[in-house]
Amino acid sequence: LIYGDTGTGKEMVARCLHDFSHRRKHNFVAVNCGAIPESIFESEVFGHEPGAFTGAAKRQVGKIEHADQGTFFLDEIESLPLSLQVKLLRVLQERYIERLGSNVPTPVDVRVIAAAKLDLEELSQQQKFRSDLYYRLNLIVLHLPPLRERPEDIHLLFRFFAQDAASKYKAPPIVLREEALQL
């Protein structure tokens, strides 16, 4: 479970955890829980069979199944509606999914990493987040401080983004004098 303000690099940390693990040869699948409309969340995350709903013409593998043997990253998990939290909890407990329109369980082996801006324990005490899901996710907790609390990283980030931009636009790298970096 990764906590941090917007822009602190929660997904980058999750990606690094994946890239430096034994799961690196398999998929890293990221889902922003606040960006997928609730009406299609189940289909996107769990998949569906043909005819499961109007417009479902063919089988769709969901994000969790696509992440099998790899890492499934849930960003902004605090925005996941309670009705969907219970379905996610079942997958974490049982280690299988059922596509919409199917009664056949499909085993999945995924590492789940979740990220939040808000305190999930506090939300669970307010009954705005399922406490059983919180305790399932709360095995290892990382807190990422905002950039305002780590000013020593600003020059490293500047150099990274300047190099990235120079490479992207085929321009010479930007080199700043130390005085400019201090400013």
C-alpha positions in Angstrom: 0.0 0.0 0.0 1.6 3.3 -1.2 0.5 6.6 0.3 1.3 9.9 -1.2 0.0 13.2 -2.6 -0.7 13.5 -6.3 2.6 13.6 -8.2 4.8 12.0 -5.6 5.5 9.1 -7.8 3.3 6.3 -6.4 3.0 4.6 -9.8 6.7 4.9 -10.5 7.4 3.2 -7.1 4.9 0.4 -8.0 6.5 0.1 -11.4 10.0 -0.2 -9.8 8.7 -2.9 -7.4 7.5 -4.8 -10.4 10.6 -4.2 -12.6 13.0 -5.4 -9.9 11.0 -8.5 -8.9 10.7 -12.0 -10.1 7.4 -10.9 -11.8 9.2 -8.5 -14.2 8.8 -10.7 -17.2 5.0 -10.5 -16.9 2.6 -7.6 -17.2 2.4 -4.6 -15.0 -1.2 -3.4 -15.3 -2.3 -0.1 -13.8 -5.8 0.9 -13.2 -6.9 4.4 -11.9 -9.9 3.6 -9.8 -11.2 7.1 -10.0 -11.0 7.3 -13.8 -13.1 4.2 -14.8 -16.8 4.8 -14.6 -18.5 2.4 -12.1 -20.8 1.1 -14.9 -17.9 -0.4 -16.8 -15.4 -1.1 -14.0 -16.4 -4.8 -13.6 -16.1 -5.5 -17.3 -12.7 -3.7 -17.5 -11.2 -5.2 -14.4 -12.8 -8.7 -14.3 -13.5 -9.2 -18.1 -16.7 -10.5 -19.7 -18.1 -13.2 -21.9 -20.0 -12.7 -25.1 -23.6 -11.7 -24.4 -22.9 -10.7 -20.8 -24.5 -7.4 -21.5 -25.8 -5.4 -24.5 -22.8 -4.8 -26.8 -20.6 -7.6 -25.4 -20.0 -9.3 -28.7 -16.8 -11.1 -27.8 -14.9 -12.3 -24.8 -12.8 -9.6 -23.1 -9.9 -10.5 -20.7 -10.0 -8.2 -17.8 -7.1 -6.2 -16.3 -6.6 -8.6 -13.4 -6.4 -11.6 -15.7 -4.1 -9.7 -18.0 -1.8 -9.1 -15.0 -1.6 -12.8 -14.2 1.9 -13.7 -12.9 2.7 -10.0 -12.9 1.6 -6.9 -11.0 -1.9 -5.3 -10.7 -1.6 -1.7 -9.6 -4.7 0.1 -8.2 -4.3 3.9 -8.1 -6.6 6.1 -6.1 -8.1 3.0 -4.5 -10.0 5.2 -2.0 -12.3 6.3 -4.8 -13.4 2.7 -5.5 -17.1 2.4 -4.6 -17.9 0.0 -1.7 -19.9 -2.3 -4.0 -16.8 -2.9 -6.1 -14.5 -3.2 -3.1 -16.2 -6.3 -2.0 -15.7 -7.9 -5.4 -12.0 -6.9 -5.4 -11.7 -8.4 -1.9 -13.1 -11.7 -3.1 -10.5 -11.9 -5.8 -7.7 -11.2 -3.3 -9.0 -13.8 -0.9 -9.9 -16.5 -3.4 -7.3 -15.8 -6.0 -9.6 -16.3 -9.0 -11.9 -14.1 -11.1 -15.2 -14.8 -12.8 -15.8 -12.8 -16.0 -19.2 -11.2 -16.3 -21.5 -13.6 -17.8 -19.5 -16.7 -16.7 -19.7 -19.1 -13.8 -16.3 -20.5 -14.4 -13.6 -19.4 -12.0 -10.3 -18.4 -13.6 -7.3 -18.7 -11.3 -5.0 -15.7 -11.1 -1.7 -15.1 -9.5 -1.0 -11.4 -9.2 0.8 -9.1 -6.9 -1.5 -6.3 -5.9 -0.2 -2.9 -5.2 -2.6 -0.1 -4.2 -2.0 3.6 -3.9 -4.0 6.2 -2.0 -3.9 9.9 -1.2 -6.2 9.5 1.8 -5.7 7.4 5.0 -7.6 4.2 4.3 -7.7 3.2 8.0 -9.5 6.5 8.8 -11.8 6.0 5.9 -12.6 2.4 7.1 -13.4 3.8 10.5 -15.8 6.2 8.9 -17.2 3.3 6.9 -16.2 4.9 3.6 -13.8 2.1 2.8 -14.1 -1.6 3.7 -12.0 -2.4 6.7 -11.5 -6.0 5.5 -10.1 -4.8 2.2 -7.9 -2.2 4.0 -6.4 -5.0 6.2 -5.9 -7.2 3.2 -3.9 -4.4 1.5 -2.2 -3.1 4.6 0.7 -5.7 4.7 3.5 -3.4 3.6 3.0 0.4 3.7 5.2 3.0 2.0 4.7 6.7 2.6 6.0 9.0 -0.2 6.7 12.5 1.1 5.6 15.4 -1.2 8.4 17.2 -3.1 8.1 20.2 -0.7 9.5 18.0 2.0 12.4 16.8 -0.1 13.8 19.8 -1.9 17.1 17.9 -2.5 15.3 15.9 -5.2 14.4 19.0 -7.3 17.7 19.2 -9.1 17.6 15.4 -9.8 14.1 15.7 -11.2 15.0 18.7 -13.3 18.0 16.9 -14.8 15.9 13.8 -15.5 13.1 15.8 -17.3 15.6 18.1 -19.1 17.4 15.0 -20.4 14.2 13.3 -21.4 13.0 16.4 -23.2 16.3 16.9 -25.0 16.2 13.2 -26.1 12.6 13.5 -27.2 13.2 16.6 -29.3 16.7 15.7 -30.4 18.2 18.7 -28.8 21.4 19.1 -26.9 21.0 18.5 -23.1 20.4 21.5 -20.9 23.2 22.1 -18.5 22.6 24.5 -15.7 25.3 26.1 -13.5 25.2 25.3 -9.9 23.9 28.8 -9.0 20.9 28.3 -11.3 20.2 24.9 -9.8 20.3 26.5 -6.3 17.7 29.0 -7.4 
